[in-house]
């Protein structure tokens, strides 16, 4: 017989839910070795998949954001992913983000609430 050894899971994850602007919103943030996965849903679906990263340059910070799957005509998934990667980088986390966003309500107020809650819960110093 062989002995079993408990191994700590290499992926740190945080899951939480909040009511934002009257809408139940679920969050899952998983820190992998090569990127951070952020799931934000109000409809229990993954929704639009967006990649966001800081490009390496000698000048000012430049960020690349691209929609990989899903709605390309809704600006809010791109806007949220872009702002998250800027704020995450400012807190010293250099990893690119893979963000899935499925919103019931796409408004400026909702986007600001989602970004604020995600940063407060998942990316605290």
MIGUPA-402891 format. One record per residue: residue in three letters; x, z, y of N, C-alpha, C, O in turn. Coordinates in steps of 0.05 Angstrom, whole numbers, padded with zeros to 5 digits, always signed. Last residue first. Layout:
REM MIGUPA-402891
ALAXZYXZYXZYXZY/...
***
This chain:
REM MIGUPA-402891
UNK-00104-00010+00893-00074-00005+00892-00068+00018+00874-00044+00024+00870/UNK-00155-00046+00860-00146-00024+00878-00117-00019+00873-00106-00024+00852/UNK-00185-00086+00836-00158-00092+00847-00149-00070+00867-00137-00076+00887/UNK-00236-00071+00820-00217-00082+00800-00188-00085+00810-00169-00085+00794/UNK-00266-00048+00862-00267-00037+00835-00243-00046+00818-00233-00030+00802/UNK-00255-00075+00910-00256-00046+00910-00254-00035+00882-00242-00014+00877/UNK-00259-00130+00895-00233-00119+00904-00233-00088+00903-00213-00076+00895/UNK-00313-00132+00881-00293-00139+00862-00266-00127+00870-00252-00116+00853/UNK-00338-00118+00930-00341-00101+00906-00320-00107+00885-00310-00088+00873/UNK-00321-00161+00964-00315-00133+00971-00317-00115+00946-00300-00098+00942/UNK-00342-00206+00937-00313-00203+00942-00306-00174+00947-00287-00164+00936/UNK-00398-00194+00940-00384-00197+00914-00354-00193+00917-00342-00179+00901/UNK-00407-00192+00995-00412-00169+00979-00397-00170+00952-00386-00150+00943/UNK-00394-00246+01009-00379-00223+01021-00382-00198+01004-00363-00184+01000/UNK-00435-00272+00980-00406-00278+00975-00389-00255+00985-00371-00246+00971/UNK-00481-00252+01005-00476-00247+00976-00447-00251+00970-00435-00235+00956/UNK-00475-00272+01057-00476-00243+01052-00470-00236+01023-00456-00217+01018/UNK-00476-00328+01047-00452-00316+01058-00452-00285+01053-00431-00274+01046/UNK-00507-00343+00983-00508-00339+01012-00481-00327+01021-00466-00316+01005/UNK-00538-00358+00929-00513-00367+00941-00516-00365+00972-00527-00383+00984/UNK-00566-00322+00878-00567-00327+00907-00540-00334+00918-00521-00319+00916/UNK-00549-00322+00827-00577-00326+00832-00582-00334+00861-00598-00351+00867/UNK-00488-00349+00803-00503-00334+00823-00532-00342+00823-00540-00365+00821/UNK-00434-00345+00766-00461-00354+00763-00479-00337+00781-00485-00314+00774/UNK-00367-00360+00758-00387-00349+00776-00414-00362+00771-00416-00386+00771/UNK-00303-00345+00735-00329-00357+00728-00350-00343+00745-00351-00319+00748/UNK-00236-00358+00749-00260-00344+00758-00284-00359+00748-00286-00383+00752/UNK-00172-00343+00741-00192-00361+00729-00218-00346+00733-00222-00325+00722/UNK-00115-00337+00784-00142-00328+00775-00157-00350+00761-00155-00374+00769/UNK-00044-00324+00776-00067-00341+00783-00093-00329+00772-00093-00313+00754/UNK-00008-00265+00797-00020-00282+00776-00042-00300+00787-00057-00292+00805/UNK+00014-00228+00831+00022-00256+00834+00009-00275+00814+00014-00299+00816/UNK-00006-00177+00869-00011-00189+00842-00007-00219+00844-00022-00233+00858/UNK-00003-00155+00919+00021-00156+00903+00017-00166+00875+00035-00165+00859/UNK-00045-00159+00953-00041-00132+00940-00018-00133+00920-00014-00113+00906/UNK-00045-00212+00966-00037-00193+00987-00033-00165+00976-00018-00149+00988/UNK-00067-00231+00918-00039-00237+00924-00029-00217+00946-00006-00207+00944/UNK-00120-00215+00926-00105-00205+00903-00075-00208+00908-00059-00190+00903/UNK-00134-00245+00971-00134-00216+00973-00117-00203+00950-00103-00184+00955/UNK-00129-00298+00951-00115-00290+00975-00112-00259+00976-00090-00249+00981/UNK-00165-00296+00908-00137-00301+00902-00119-00293+00927-00097-00283+00923/UNK-00214-00287+00936-00204-00268+00916-00174-00271+00912-00159-00252+00912/UNK-00220-00334+00966-00216-00309+00980-00205-00287+00961-00188-00272+00969/UNK-00226-00371+00923-00204-00374+00943-00199-00347+00957-00176-00339+00959/UNK-00272-00353+00897-00247-00354+00883-00223-00355+00902-00203-00342+00898/UNK-00310-00360+00939-00305-00334+00928-00278-00333+00914-00263-00314+00918/UNK-00307-00416+00947-00302-00398+00969-00295-00370+00959-00276-00358+00968/UNK-00323-00435+00897-00296-00442+00907-00288-00422+00929-00265-00412+00930/UNK-00376-00415+00894-00356-00408+00874-00327-00413+00883-00309-00396+00879/UNK-00399-00440+00943-00394-00411+00940-00375-00403+00918-00358-00385+00922/UNK-00412-00494+00947-00386-00485+00957-00379-00456+00951-00356-00448+00953/UNK-00438-00536+00900-00442-00509+00911-00415-00498+00921-00397-00494+00904/UNK-00423-00582+00875-00437-00585+00901-00443-00558+00914-00453-00557+00936/UNK-00403-00573+00826-00383-00580+00847-00396-00582+00874-00382-00584+00894/UNK-00418-00532+00773-00428-00543+00798-00405-00549+00817-00389-00531+00824/UNK-00373-00542+00716-00396-00532+00730-00402-00546+00756-00393-00568+00761/UNK-00303-00532+00712-00328-00538+00699-00351-00528+00716-00348-00508+00730/UNK-00263-00528+00751-00256-00540+00725-00281-00548+00711-00282-00569+00698/UNK-00248-00533+00818-00270-00528+00799-00264-00543+00773-00260-00567+00773/UNK-00191-00503+00847-00204-00527+00836-00226-00518+00816-00223-00499+00801/UNK-00146-00486+00896-00171-00478+00883-00184-00503+00873-00188-00522+00887/UNK-00085-00463+00919-00099-00485+00906-00123-00474+00891-00121-00455+00876/UNK-00055-00441+00979-00071-00434+00955-00085-00460+00945-00094-00476+00961/UNK+00003-00422+01011-00015-00444+01006-00029-00438+00980-00016-00431+00960/UNK+00037-00384+01060+00022-00384+01034+00003-00408+01034-00012-00413+01053/UNK+00088-00419+01097+00066-00401+01095+00052-00404+01068+00054-00424+01054/UNK+00146-00443+01061+00132-00437+01086+00109-00417+01081+00112-00399+01064/UNK+00163-00455+01012+00182-00441+01029+00169-00432+01055+00179-00414+01069/UNK+00117-00442+00958+00127-00458+00980+00147-00441+00995+00149-00417+00993/UNK+00077-00443+00904+00103-00434+00913+00113-00453+00934+00116-00477+00929/UNK+00007-00429+00911+00029-00448+00906+00055-00437+00917+00055-00423+00937/UNK-00036-00386+00879-00019-00389+00902+00003-00408+00895+00016-00405+00874/UNK-00099-00407+00851-00072-00397+00850-00058-00401+00876-00065-00417+00893/UNK-00157-00413+00812-00146-00407+00839-00118-00396+00836-00114-00377+00820/UNK-00208-00448+00780-00180-00440+00779-00170-00436+00807-00175-00452+00825/UNK-00274-00436+00759-00256-00444+00781-00228-00432+00776-00226-00409+00768/UNK-00334-00452+00730-00307-00443+00724-00288-00454+00745-00286-00478+00748/UNK-00401-00432+00737-00380-00450+00746-00353-00437+00741-00349-00413+00747/UNK-00431-00396+00682-00434-00412+00707-00410-00430+00712-00399-00442+00693/UNK-00440-00356+00644-00414-00359+00656-00415-00376+00682-00401-00369+00701/UNK-00498-00313+00648-00484-00338+00640-00458-00339+00654-00453-00326+00674/UNK-00529-00274+00671-00519-00270+00644-00509-00296+00631-00510-00300+00607/UNK-00538-00280+00725-00557-00293+00707-00549-00291+00677-00560-00305+00661/UNK-00498-00263+00755-00524-00252+00762-00546-00262+00743-00569-00254+00745/UNK-00429-00252+00745-00454-00265+00738-00478-00249+00747-00479-00224+00745/UNK-00362-00264+00741-00383-00253+00760-00409-00267+00753-00411-00292+00756/UNK-00301-00253+00714-00327-00262+00708-00347-00248+00726-00348-00224+00727/UNK-00235-00269+00718-00256-00255+00733-00282-00268+00726-00287-00291+00732/UNK-00172-00263+00690-00199-00274+00686-00219-00257+00700-00220-00233+00695/UNK-00108-00276+00711-00130-00256+00711-00156-00271+00709-00161-00290+00724/UNK-00048-00294+00674-00070-00298+00693-00090-00276+00692-00089-00259+00674/UNK-00010-00280+00636-00005-00304+00652-00027-00310+00673-00024-00329+00688/UNK-00026-00234+00610+00002-00236+00618+00006-00259+00638+00025-00258+00654/UNK-00090-00214+00637-00073-00225+00616-00045-00228+00627-00040-00223+00651/UNK-00140-00173+00654-00113-00179+00663-00096-00188+00639-00089-00172+00621/UNK-00207-00185+00669-00187-00181+00648-00160-00191+00657-00157-00213+00667/UNK-00267-00162+00692-00240-00171+00701-00221-00164+00679-00218-00141+00671/UNK-00333-00174+00701-00314-00168+00681-00287-00179+00691-00285-00203+00698/UNK-00396-00155+00730-00368-00163+00734-00352-00156+00708-00356-00136+00696/UNK-00462-00170+00749-00443-00160+00730-00416-00172+00734-00413-00195+00741/UNK-00514-00152+00791-00491-00169+00788-00471-00156+00769-00464-00132+00773/UNK-00580-00154+00813-00562-00142+00793-00539-00162+00788-00543-00185+00781/UNK-00595-00157+00881-00592-00173+00856-00572-00159+00838-00549-00153+00846/UNK-00595-00133+00931-00619-00132+00915-00618-00146+00888-00638-00148+00874/UNK-00543-00139+00949-00564-00153+00964-00590-00154+00947-00605-00174+00948/UNK-00525-00119+00886-00514-00130+00911-00536-00146+00925-00547-00165+00913/UNK-00515-00071+00842-00537-00085+00854-00527-00093+00882-00522-00076+00899/UNK-00464-00077+00791-00474-00067+00817-00499-00083+00825-00502-00105+00817/UNK-00422-00062+00736-00445-00076+00747-00454-00062+00773-00451-00038+00775/UNK-00361-00075+00700-00378-00058+00716-00401-00075+00727-00400-00100+00726/UNK-00301-00072+00663-00327-00083+00665-00345-00064+00681-00344-00040+00677/UNK-00235-00090+00654-00253-00072+00669-00279-00086+00672-00281-00108+00681/UNK-00178-00093+00611-00203-00104+00622-00219-00082+00635-00217-00058+00628/UNK-00115-00114+00592-00129-00093+00606-00155-00105+00618-00153-00124+00633/UNK-00090-00134+00532-00106-00143+00555-00120-00119+00566-00136-00106+00553/UNK-00065-00114+00487-00048-00123+00509-00063-00132+00534-00051-00136+00555/UNK-00083-00054+00456-00092-00081+00464-00076-00090+00488-00075-00076+00508/UNK-00036-00020+00417-00052-00021+00442-00059-00050+00448-00042-00068+00445/UNK-00040-00012+00349-00027-00026+00371-00046-00027+00395-00070-00034+00392/UNK-00028+00030+00295-00046+00024+00317-00030+00011+00340-00009+00021+00348/UNK-00010+00008+00233+00000+00018+00258-00020+00010+00280-00027-00013+00282/UNK-00018+00026+00165-00027+00011+00188-00017+00024+00214-00015+00049+00215/UNK+00024+00017+00107+00012+00034+00128+00003+00017+00152+00014-00005+00157/UNK+00008-00013+00045+00023-00013+00070+00008+00004+00091-00016+00005+00091/UNK+00017+00000-00024+00000+00000+00000+00018+00000+00025+00040+00011+00025/
***
